[in-house]
Each structure stands twice: as structure tokens, then as C-alpha cells.
Amino acid sequence: MNTREFCAKYGITATARRVDENPSMHDMPMGSSHWKVTLSIFDPGLARTRKRMTVPFSMGPGLSGAPKAAEVLDCLLSDASSYRNARDFSDWASDFGFDPDSRKAERIYKAVGRQTEKLEVFLGDLLDEALETERL
């Protein structure tokens, strides 16, 4: 199963609102678009939205239109996987080619950690299954 199929199976949708900038992405190329995306899980048994997660999201200038739920979730899962698979900051930094003495790299690592915690709350017991989905 890929991330798109996972979203369809569990009723994960996205609403996106265009914003001027992404506070986490300061080095995007000219012409990039920035969004505030809210992912929602719809529970058909309750006939209402069960959980929400809002994240900043940016797309390069070659992409158009609002981001889709599967695209956003795919990126979140990729970040979460890298964070969870690293032994510590130094291990994570070396995987991405960062200097382990870099303050900037440490800020990114901590931001990914906070984002991963939010994703764990959002997906709950679905997280492990989501992490095993095929990336888009």
C-alpha cells in the first residue's frame, strides 16, 4: 500500500491555505509556494472528524496547486522515519550530511522531533502501518 491508498483507507484529507512563508524553510527557491495544511482523519463510525494536525508545508516552483493529503503525509512520514531510525542527533546529522556541531542542524533535528511527536498523536496506533507504506 502506498501513502495515497493509506489516506483513502483511513479517510485522511487535507485543507490547505496559502501563506507568505514557511517558518521552517528559509532557503526555498524563488517561486516556491508555502502553505498551512491541516490533515484530518474522518471517522465514519462517528460521522465526524476524529483528529487534526496542522503543519507548515512548502512546494518547489515546479509544482502547482494545493498540496494533497498523501503528499503532505508522505513527507511527514519520511521525516519521522529518519528521526526514529537515528540513534541520536549525531547519527541523524551524519545521515543528512550535516556537521554534528551545527546549531542550525540541531534546530532542524529538534523541529523534526516535535513534528514526529505530533504525527504520533495524530495517527496513534496507525503510525507503524503508515511508516511501512510505500513512498510516493
C-alpha positions as CSV (number, residue, x, y, z in Angstrom):
1,M,0.0,0.0,0.0
2,N,1.3,3.5,-0.8
3,T,0.6,6.7,1.1
4,R,-2.3,7.7,-1.2
5,E,-4.0,4.4,-0.6
6,F,-3.4,4.7,3.2
7,C,-5.1,8.1,3.1
8,A,-8.1,6.7,1.3
9,K,-8.4,3.7,3.6
10,Y,-8.4,5.8,6.7
11,G,-10.2,8.9,5.5
12,I,-7.3,11.3,5.8
13,T,-7.9,14.5,4.0
14,A,-6.2,17.9,3.8
15,T,-7.2,21.5,3.6
16,A,-4.5,24.0,2.6
17,R,-4.3,27.7,3.0
18,R,-1.7,29.6,1.1
19,V,0.7,31.7,3.3
20,D,3.6,34.0,2.6
21,E,6.3,31.9,4.2
22,N,7.1,28.7,5.9
23,P,8.8,29.5,9.3
24,S,10.8,26.2,9.0
25,M,12.0,26.7,5.4
26,H,14.1,29.8,4.7
27,D,16.1,28.6,1.8
28,M,13.4,27.6,-0.7
29,P,14.0,28.6,-4.4
30,M,12.3,31.7,-5.8
31,G,8.7,30.8,-6.9
32,S,8.1,28.2,-4.3
33,S,4.6,28.1,-2.6
34,H,4.0,28.0,1.1
35,W,1.0,26.5,2.8
36,K,-0.6,25.9,6.2
37,V,-2.0,22.4,5.8
38,T,-4.5,20.7,8.2
39,L,-4.7,17.0,7.9
40,S,-7.9,15.4,9.3
41,I,-8.9,11.8,9.9
42,F,-12.6,11.2,9.4
43,D,-14.2,8.5,11.5
44,P,-17.2,7.0,9.6
45,G,-18.4,5.3,12.7
46,L,-18.7,8.6,14.5
47,A,-19.6,10.5,11.3
48,R,-17.2,13.3,12.2
49,T,-13.5,14.3,12.1
50,R,-11.6,12.4,14.8
51,K,-8.2,14.1,14.8
52,R,-6.4,17.0,13.1
53,M,-2.8,18.0,12.7
54,T,-1.7,21.4,11.2
55,V,1.7,21.8,9.7
56,P,3.6,24.4,7.5
57,F,4.3,22.9,4.1
58,S,6.3,24.2,1.1
59,M,6.5,23.1,-2.5
60,G,9.1,24.0,-5.1
61,P,8.4,26.2,-8.1
62,G,7.9,23.2,-10.4
63,L,4.8,22.1,-8.5
64,S,1.4,23.8,-8.8
65,G,-1.9,23.6,-7.0
66,A,-2.6,23.0,-3.3
67,P,-0.8,20.1,-1.6
68,K,-2.8,16.8,-1.3
69,A,-3.1,14.8,1.9
70,A,-0.9,12.0,0.6
71,E,1.9,14.4,-0.4
72,V,2.0,16.0,3.0
73,L,1.7,12.8,5.0
74,D,4.4,11.2,2.8
75,C,6.8,14.0,3.7
76,L,5.9,13.8,7.4
77,L,6.4,10.0,7.4
78,S,9.8,10.4,5.7
79,D,10.9,12.9,8.3
80,A,9.5,10.7,11.2
81,S,11.2,7.6,9.8
82,S,14.6,9.4,9.7
83,Y,14.1,10.7,13.2
84,R,13.0,7.4,14.7
85,N,15.8,5.4,13.0
86,A,18.6,7.7,14.2
87,R,20.3,6.7,17.4
88,D,20.8,10.4,18.3
89,F,21.4,13.8,16.9
90,S,24.9,13.0,15.6
91,D,23.7,9.9,13.8
92,W,20.8,11.8,12.2
93,A,23.1,14.7,11.2
94,S,25.6,12.3,9.6
95,D,22.8,10.7,7.6
96,F,21.9,14.1,6.1
97,G,25.4,15.4,5.7
98,F,25.1,18.0,8.5
99,D,28.0,18.9,10.7
100,P,27.1,17.5,14.1
101,D,28.4,20.8,15.7
102,S,26.0,22.8,13.6
103,R,23.4,24.8,15.7
104,K,21.2,25.0,12.5
105,A,21.2,21.2,12.1
106,E,20.4,20.8,15.8
107,R,17.4,23.2,15.4
108,I,16.1,21.2,12.4
109,Y,16.6,17.9,14.3
110,K,14.6,19.2,17.2
111,A,11.8,20.5,14.9
112,V,11.6,17.1,13.2
113,G,11.3,15.6,16.7
114,R,8.4,17.8,17.7
115,Q,6.7,17.2,14.3
116,T,7.2,13.4,14.8
117,E,5.6,13.7,18.3
118,K,2.6,15.5,16.7
119,L,2.4,12.8,14.0
120,E,2.4,10.1,16.6
121,V,-0.6,11.7,18.4
122,F,-2.4,12.3,15.1
123,L,-2.1,8.8,13.7
124,G,-2.0,7.0,17.1
125,D,-2.0,3.2,16.5
126,L,-1.9,3.7,12.7
127,L,1.6,5.2,12.8
128,D,3.5,1.9,12.4
129,E,1.3,0.9,9.5
130,A,1.8,4.3,7.9
131,L,5.6,4.1,8.3
132,E,5.5,0.9,6.3
133,T,3.6,2.4,3.3
134,E,5.4,2.8,0.0
135,R,6.6,6.4,-0.5
136,L,5.1,8.3,-3.4
